[in-house]
Amino acid sequence: MLKLELPEDELLTAKNEFFSLPKVELKLEHSLISLSKWEEKHHKPFLSETDNKTQEEIIDYIRCMHIGGDKLDDMTIQRLMNNRSAINKIYEYIKDPHCATTITRHNPQKKREIVTAEIIYYDMIALNIPIEFEKWHLNRLLTLIQVCSIKNAPEKGSKMTAQQTYAEQARIKAANRARMKK
């Protein structure tokens, strides 16, 4: 979770009067939940490498990342967007892997698929990853999915020979016949 603080500030109104803005504490999470909320609204994949996001879409993602308390009001968003340091912290937080694992093996033959929230949920279900992990930092969750896929994949060179396959099929058929006779 990323915690940001926007300090107290004063705003000069059109009537040349000062308006006091209170300190705001924000809690943001880059998680599968945030991704899912954003994709539900925009009907396109957030993790797409080819699609550049508009400023409005980026602001929407920050709103989706916000946890606990009220929705982010327009004034808070404006203050946040005018705070370069805070925006940089958000981008750094999103890019951070949040784990020590690095994966060097990859399958160049595998077609790059568009990853959406539903694909990630599918992978979690297929790999028996508990649903509670949807709250993890998204990069960490994606790394866990990759690790589980690698660990569950059959080892190279462990394929059965044709003779072994036939023998295994014969064993299964014999077991089925014996079971059916009972």
C-alpha positions as CSV (number, residue, x, y, z in Angstrom):
1,M,0.0,0.0,0.0
2,L,1.2,3.5,-0.8
3,K,0.5,6.2,1.7
4,L,0.6,9.8,0.5
5,E,0.1,13.0,2.4
6,L,-1.0,16.2,0.8
7,P,-0.1,19.0,3.3
8,E,-2.3,21.8,4.4
9,D,-2.6,24.5,1.7
10,E,-4.2,27.8,0.9
11,L,-6.0,28.6,-2.2
12,L,-6.6,32.1,-3.5
13,T,-10.2,32.5,-4.7
14,A,-11.4,34.7,-7.6
15,K,-12.5,37.2,-4.9
16,N,-8.9,37.5,-3.7
17,E,-9.8,35.6,-0.5
18,F,-7.7,32.8,0.9
19,F,-9.4,29.5,1.4
20,S,-7.7,26.9,3.7
21,L,-7.4,23.3,2.5
22,P,-6.9,20.6,5.1
23,K,-4.1,18.0,5.1
24,V,-5.2,14.9,3.2
25,E,-3.9,11.4,3.8
26,L,-4.3,9.0,0.9
27,K,-4.0,5.2,0.8
28,L,-3.5,3.7,-2.6
29,E,-3.3,0.1,-3.7
30,H,-2.2,-1.2,-7.2
31,S,-4.0,-4.5,-7.0
32,L,-6.2,-6.8,-9.1
33,I,-9.2,-5.2,-7.4
34,S,-8.1,-1.7,-8.7
35,L,-7.4,-3.1,-12.1
36,S,-10.8,-4.8,-12.2
37,K,-12.7,-1.6,-11.2
38,W,-10.9,0.4,-13.9
39,E,-11.5,-2.2,-16.7
40,E,-15.2,-2.4,-15.6
41,K,-15.5,1.3,-16.2
42,H,-13.4,1.7,-19.4
43,H,-14.1,-1.7,-21.1
44,K,-10.5,-2.1,-22.2
45,P,-7.3,-3.7,-20.8
46,F,-5.4,-1.5,-18.5
47,L,-2.1,-3.5,-18.9
48,S,-2.0,-3.1,-22.7
49,E,1.4,-2.0,-23.9
50,T,0.1,-0.4,-27.0
51,D,-2.6,1.8,-25.5
52,N,-1.6,5.1,-24.1
53,K,-3.8,6.3,-21.3
54,T,-5.4,9.7,-21.3
55,Q,-5.0,11.9,-18.3
56,E,-8.7,11.2,-17.4
57,E,-8.0,7.5,-17.5
58,I,-5.0,7.9,-15.3
59,I,-7.0,9.9,-12.8
60,D,-9.7,7.2,-12.9
61,Y,-7.1,4.6,-12.1
62,I,-5.8,6.6,-9.1
63,R,-9.5,6.8,-8.0
64,C,-9.7,3.0,-8.3
65,M,-6.5,2.6,-6.3
66,H,-7.9,4.6,-3.4
67,I,-8.9,2.5,-0.5
68,G,-10.6,3.3,2.8
69,G,-12.9,6.2,3.3
70,D,-14.7,8.4,0.9
71,K,-14.2,8.7,-2.8
72,L,-11.5,11.1,-3.9
73,D,-13.2,14.5,-4.6
74,D,-12.2,16.7,-7.5
75,M,-10.3,19.2,-5.3
76,T,-8.1,16.4,-3.9
77,I,-7.4,15.0,-7.3
78,Q,-6.5,18.5,-8.6
79,R,-4.1,18.9,-5.6
80,L,-2.6,15.5,-6.3
81,M,-2.1,16.1,-10.0
82,N,-0.4,19.4,-9.2
83,N,2.0,17.7,-6.8
84,R,4.7,16.3,-9.1
85,S,6.4,14.5,-6.2
86,A,3.2,12.6,-5.3
87,I,2.6,11.6,-8.9
88,N,6.2,10.3,-9.2
89,K,5.7,8.3,-6.1
90,I,2.5,6.8,-7.5
91,Y,4.3,5.8,-10.8
92,E,7.3,4.4,-8.9
93,Y,4.9,2.4,-6.7
94,I,3.1,0.9,-9.7
95,K,6.3,0.0,-11.4
96,D,7.9,-1.6,-8.3
97,P,8.0,-5.4,-8.5
98,H,7.3,-5.8,-4.7
99,C,9.2,-9.1,-4.6
100,A,12.7,-10.5,-4.8
101,T,11.9,-13.0,-7.5
102,T,13.2,-12.5,-11.0
103,I,12.1,-14.8,-13.8
104,T,14.7,-15.3,-16.5
105,R,13.0,-18.2,-18.3
106,H,10.4,-17.4,-20.9
107,N,8.7,-19.1,-23.7
108,P,9.4,-17.2,-26.9
109,Q,6.9,-19.4,-28.8
110,K,4.0,-18.5,-26.5
111,K,1.8,-15.9,-28.2
112,R,1.5,-12.7,-26.2
113,E,-2.1,-12.5,-25.0
114,I,-3.8,-9.4,-23.8
115,V,-4.0,-9.6,-20.0
116,T,-7.2,-8.4,-18.4
117,A,-8.5,-8.8,-14.9
118,E,-10.5,-11.9,-15.9
119,I,-7.4,-13.6,-17.3
120,I,-5.6,-13.0,-14.0
121,Y,-8.6,-14.3,-12.1
122,Y,-8.6,-17.4,-14.3
123,D,-4.9,-18.0,-13.7
124,M,-5.5,-17.7,-10.0
125,I,-8.3,-20.2,-10.1
126,A,-6.4,-22.6,-12.4
127,L,-3.3,-22.4,-10.2
128,N,-5.3,-22.7,-6.9
129,I,-4.1,-19.2,-5.7
130,P,-6.4,-18.0,-3.0
131,I,-8.8,-15.1,-3.9
132,E,-7.4,-13.1,-1.0
133,F,-4.3,-12.5,-3.1
134,E,-6.3,-10.1,-5.3
135,K,-5.3,-7.5,-2.7
136,W,-1.6,-8.0,-3.3
137,H,0.4,-5.5,-5.3
138,L,-0.4,-6.5,-8.9
139,N,3.2,-7.0,-10.0
140,R,3.8,-9.4,-7.1
141,L,0.6,-11.3,-7.9
142,L,1.7,-11.6,-11.6
143,T,5.1,-12.8,-10.5
144,L,3.5,-15.5,-8.3
145,I,1.3,-16.6,-11.2
146,Q,4.4,-17.0,-13.4
147,V,6.3,-18.9,-10.7
148,C,3.3,-21.3,-10.2
149,S,3.1,-21.8,-13.9
150,I,6.8,-22.6,-14.2
151,K,6.7,-24.9,-11.2
152,N,3.6,-26.8,-12.4
153,A,4.9,-27.2,-16.0
154,P,6.3,-30.6,-16.9
155,E,10.0,-30.7,-17.0
156,K,11.6,-30.7,-20.4
157,G,12.6,-34.1,-21.7
158,S,10.2,-35.8,-19.3
159,K,7.8,-36.8,-22.1
160,M,6.9,-40.5,-22.3
161,T,8.1,-42.5,-25.3
162,A,5.5,-44.0,-27.6
163,Q,6.2,-47.4,-26.0
164,Q,5.6,-46.0,-22.5
165,T,2.4,-44.3,-23.6
166,Y,1.0,-47.5,-25.0
167,A,2.0,-49.4,-21.8
168,E,0.3,-46.7,-19.7
169,Q,-2.9,-46.9,-21.8
170,A,-2.9,-50.7,-21.6
171,R,-2.5,-50.5,-17.8
172,I,-5.5,-48.0,-17.6
173,K,-7.7,-50.2,-19.9
174,A,-6.9,-53.3,-17.8
175,A,-7.7,-51.5,-14.6
176,N,-11.0,-50.2,-16.1
177,R,-12.0,-53.7,-17.3
178,A,-11.2,-55.2,-13.9
179,R,-13.3,-52.5,-12.2
180,M,-16.2,-53.1,-14.6
181,K,-16.3,-56.9,-13.8
182,K,-16.9,-56.3,-10.1
